[in-house]
Amino acid sequence: MTLTDIARFSVRRASGHTPELELPPAGHFIGGSFVPGSSGAQTEIVDPTTGQSFASVAEGTADDVDAAVAAAVRAQPGWGATTPKERSEALSKIADIIEASHAVLEALESANTGKPQSVSEDDVSSAVDTFRFMAGAGRALSSLAAGDYVAGHTSVILREPIGVVGVITPWNYPLLMAAWKLAPILAAGNSVVLKPSEQTPLTTLKLMELIAGVLPDGVLNVVTGLGPVVGARLADHPDINLVAVTGSVGSGKAVASLAGSTVKRVHLELGGKAPVLIYADADLAAAATALRTAGFWNSGQECGSACRVLVHESVAEEFTELLVREVSTLVVGDPAAGADVEIGPMVSEAHFARVAGFLQRALDAGITAAIGGRPLEGPGYFIAPTVLVNVPAGAEAAREEIFGPVITVETFSDEQEVIRRANDTPYGLAASVWTSDARLSMSVPRKLDFGTVWVNSHLVLANEVPWGGFKGSGYGRDLSLYALEDFSRTKHVMINHSA
Ligand code: NAD
């Protein structure tokens, strides 16, 4: 039996009646209530398991953004003047509401993105934890103690909100990425205008419907619409003090360049292409099992995905066989086809065509698919879980962010060479190192140019620790006290008390 014969993936379809979705109102959420868009134009929302439209939302304009920013400007001073305890109580209430509405949010998230149920469940429970963590951490946010550094003068460092923050989120984790931004931004006393991805706005709008009334009107606003219209206006609006983007490198560059016109602060969480360094002494079975999840979570549409293996040549064959066996057991299907489905469709037809294009070009270039390597039969945008082997250094599939269920395998022979190759990428978000050598487990992470480096693990996150990249993956940190610092500002007040 050759490795290619090991599995022929097919798409498991939902049978029978799927429960009714509780769709959110279709307008923008501005000043505490839903309002229609100023243009009347609508964006269709598509189910990626069928390609059929099942909802529509307002396609926002720059005028809609201006109305939302005006509401946020009015609301911010009052919100910024509340105590950390009061803000903490509001965030805890939001966490409780999300938790109580988890089933509604999970169903909507899976319907809009095609995510397997287990991923939507994890997204919603992680969003709850983010609000709970920030509810507590916001009360612990502090600065240097007051001190006398000049004779007769006392210095006090105040920590203040930044003001009005614009947020732009992606389609791969619509609710979770909103939570990662909103929780620290609100905890730090800012008001917000958020634009969800035009492809996946439903859970963000549902969240607004569910939590309306928890925050003072205007503190939290959502405008739906396209990146180059609504996103661009958030980036160049003179009354927005910081703009935060989670998305592709191209969108991050566009936003940062527009933000320059008003010298506003920019917080960027962009793409990734995580290298996975597997040394000869690694526990190969453990690595293969971990990559079954870490390389294919959210159908590979994950910025920290373990997608680029660099394995020592002496164990490459053994590791590849273990990995392919693991991947062969993945269950592909509609999210509604069962709780055990692990791989859903790509989010859109355009993204499906993009991933399929990467695979076709890799095969055309002589790279081998040890498993998968092709789109699956429609309807919907499914791609077979894939492991590409014999991938030469510098190949497109190993350099570019494919953002689908695809792992590439390259081999290496030298400890130093593999570090150079791992770093030879425009991205710097995440990486992992697999070894049982204590020296390598301490020394290699220090040499890797990535914001997160796991040792003998991959894609394990916690709210207490920061997430964010270097180089083309952007700057700024989500999660942890570092996010609270990013979304607040320090002010030095110096008091002259000399006689
Ligand atoms: P995308 O860049 O296409 O879109 C992200 C957001 O930016 C959307 O809301 C979009 O409307 C907006 N946008 C697009 N062009 C814009 C412009 N010119 N001005 C202002 N806004 C604009 O990204 P995506 O396809 O939705 O998401 C996938 C990308 O996000 C991947 O590259 C992935 O790695 C990255 N991502 C990164 C992280 C992280 O934490 N670093 C997390 C999730 C996703």
Boltz pocket constraint, residues with backbone or C-beta under 6 A from the ligand:
constraints:
  - pocket:
      binder: B
      contacts: [[A, 168], [A, 169], [A, 170], [A, 171], [A, 172], [A, 173], [A, 177], [A, 195], [A, 196], [A, 197], [A, 198], [A, 225], [A, 226], [A, 227], [A, 228], [A, 229], [A, 230], [A, 231], [A, 232], [A, 235], [A, 245], [A, 246], [A, 247], [A, 248], [A, 249], [A, 250], [A, 251], [A, 252], [A, 254], [A, 255], [A, 269], [A, 270], [A, 271], [A, 272], [A, 302], [A, 303], [A, 401], [A, 403], [A, 429], [A, 467], [A, 468], [A, 469], [A, 473]]
      max_distance: 6.0
